[in-house]
Each structure stands twice: as structure tokens, then as C-alpha cells.
Amino acid sequence: MRNISGILKLNSLFTRGLERKFPIIHYSCIDHQKSFSQTQVQKSVFERDSRGSEYPVFPFDKKHWTEHMKDGGKIFVEECKLFVEEVKEHFLNDPKFYNDGDTDVFFRFDSKDCLQKWRLGSDKMYNEGFSDCSLEVNDRGKGVFYGNIDTTPPKDGKNRFAGYCGIKSVKKQKSFLRDDWYDWIDFTHIEMRVRGDGRNYMINLGLGMYYDVNWFDTFTYVLHTRGGPYWEVVRIPFSKFILTSKGRVHDKPQPLPLDKVNSVGITCAAVSGPFHLEIDYIGCHKDESYKEKTAYELYQIPKEFVSC
């Protein structure tokens, strides 16, 4: 449990690049008097950029409009082809149907082209630590996520925690760079075929939410690996995933919206030393006997209290 809690604290460092201070604002209404208390000077929870409040914002006017036209022209033909396929699929109206026990694979690691769908992150990449990692496809057609975790924080006076590495899938998009989501409503479990080293990893399901207060909402759960020479098929119920934001567990748990997932990530953190995780595929499994929507108590917070 000690290692798991450490991984949860550092898990948000990968999903955002690095940990940022986040104001926790409490609102109370007593005798018709309103008061606010907050942990830092920031006056609101507004985020100017989806990467975080302290990242620089790059306005569109940095480039001349002719350069934007050239960049758009490079992808225009491919995006048109994708749009035509989407229109065909819409009029065919032939959705997939899944029976009890079916599994559908959404991510494979059988070729180097598959690596284009994934992004790497570590504290070393952001000059906030010394951990390093890589993602490759071995000669057996399996993805290998490996590296070394170093929990020594840099002496910069800003960061108290260090030691994380992770991979994250590129956000699902439709043609012309429009946001899209995976439709996992028919499924009950996330399924992975992996061969680990005995470490605990974090599985992160990212949501492509519209409002800035929800940009960093992530559903997280622990992936326990056995270690040893044998492959294992891991099935984690979606009801077990915990709603977090910037590494903090939400006060008010919510069921995972299975129609709003647009990215999948794996994080290794908290424990120093090398790590090695082989991945065959990531998919979803349907078990009709599993009826649980959420494993956590759903309670109502009084309206006079607001917590971000």
C-alpha cells in the first residue's frame, strides 16, 4: 500500500508533464456571509492552457497566416480521405455488437508504426528529475516499456517529488482534428496482456472534457504485475477506477463515463530502480454477469460547500 500511495502521488506528474500547485478553494455560507480560503495567490481555477497553468501559452499569431496555410495544406488530403470514410461509415450504419465474453482490441504493439500512437514522458524530459524511459517494439512483435526510476528530486527549490515515467496514447480524433471518444459502453472491463517485473503501475483513462475545470480529470487504477517469465491477461473492472485530478482523489466519486474516454496511459513511479513491462495489446472485455457501476460510495456533498 505504501508503494501504491506513492505512485498515486506521482501519477499526475506524467499526465500533465509535471506537478503544479492547484488551489483548493472552500466556500461556506453561514449567516449569509460568504468567505473564501485558498492555498495560494491564484484567484480562480481558470486554466489558460490544457497543459497547465504555468506552461507558456503560444498564441496563433506567432506564425504568419501563410505558414498556417502551408501547414494545413500538408494534411488536407489525408483529412479529406478520413472524412470520406466517416461519411461512408455513417450511412452504412453497421455498428459492432458484442456478446458475453467478447474482447475487442484497441491498441496493439506489433509494429513500429503503432508507436506513432503513443507519447513518452518522464521528469528528466522536463528537467525536473533524473528518470528516463523508452518504448520500443521487440523482435517478437511486442511493445516494451522500460527505463529507470530515480526518486532523487533536483535541487531547484521547486520540486519536492520526483521519479516518474509514463506512456500515453495520442488523443482520439476524427477528421480535421476534431475531438473524438472511444465508445466503451458495451464493455465492463479493460483487458491487457502483459508481462511485468513485479512492479505496480498505474492505468490512466483520460477524458477529453470541454471545460477547463475538467481538463485534468483522469480515472486511475493500479496494475499489479507478477513478474517472472509468463504472460498474464489482466482484466480490471471499469467500476474500480478512481476519479482523480492533478494527482488528487476527488471528494465526490463518480462512475467512469465509458463514452468519454479518449486516451489511455501507463505510469511507473515512486520506487527507485529499473522497470520493464512488455505489452501485447490493450482492449476491452464484456462480462454480462458483472453489474457493478462503481465500487465506491456515491454521496452528496452539501450545496454550501464547494471543493475543487
Phi, psi and omega in degrees: 000327180296318179292323181295317179295325177293321178296320181297322180295323184267354183299321182291339179298325179282315185297334177249355184102314177195162183283137176239147175292137184234127184288128174260110187255129177247133181244134179225149179230101182232125182056037178062025177248128180260138179217150178234143170226138182216162188269352179206177190288336184307133188270352181206175178264011182297133178246124181283335184222143183292347177277343179141159186290337184260002174280146178292144179262128182255105180290159183292339184281008175294329179254151174288152184298333179293326178291324176295322179295319179294317179296320178294325179295331181293330183251358187298315184296314181295322179292325176295320177298318178296321180295320178298318178296323178294320178295316178301315181296324180296316183280334174293324176050054182237073183288160178281144175239135184243137177260171179300128180093357180283149175228132177244131183265129181250337180224125173239161182231044186265359179207163180292337177296332180295335182291341178293343181271004184231151178235144179261152175207144176202164180293333179293326180295335181252017179056039180233022179172193186230013178279147182219152183207168179213158175228121183223167172249122183279181184289351177263006178075036178236145177282140181235114176255112186216165179165204182220133179260128176235113184272009179285116180286147178290152181271066180248359179075007182245322189250130176263337182240147176205165178108071176210149172218152181194163172236151181213135179289150176295139182301137180293133181222154172265188180297153181058036171060034176274145181294143178218166182222155174280138179262095183250022184297328182283352186255160180240340183225152165266136185239135179223141172251112188225163170225107188257190183243014182092356178280167170259131177242166177247130174263125184243126175251110183273146179248134178270075184275157187276313186279147186296332180289348179248005183301324187256014175292124181223136174263127192230144171208164186271136172256109178270129178247147183281322193084172180095181188273357189258146174282153177224143175260116183256128175238117181248123178296141177297335180292343182275346185289141186256133179281122179230161175216117180056038177085001180250137178285132180296144176295328183246101180296152178219150175293151179289121176285103188288353177258009183235014178275127179231005175202154178231137181223158176228128183238138172241130186200174166079325185249121182293148177126173180286156175221157184205117181228119175264137183233126176270307180202164173229126181210196180232149183234145179248124177231105185291342178281349181267112187252354185291130178270321176209143182270003187238153183293128177260110183235158182264130176272135178307143186295338181281358177242132178232128180231132181257000000 
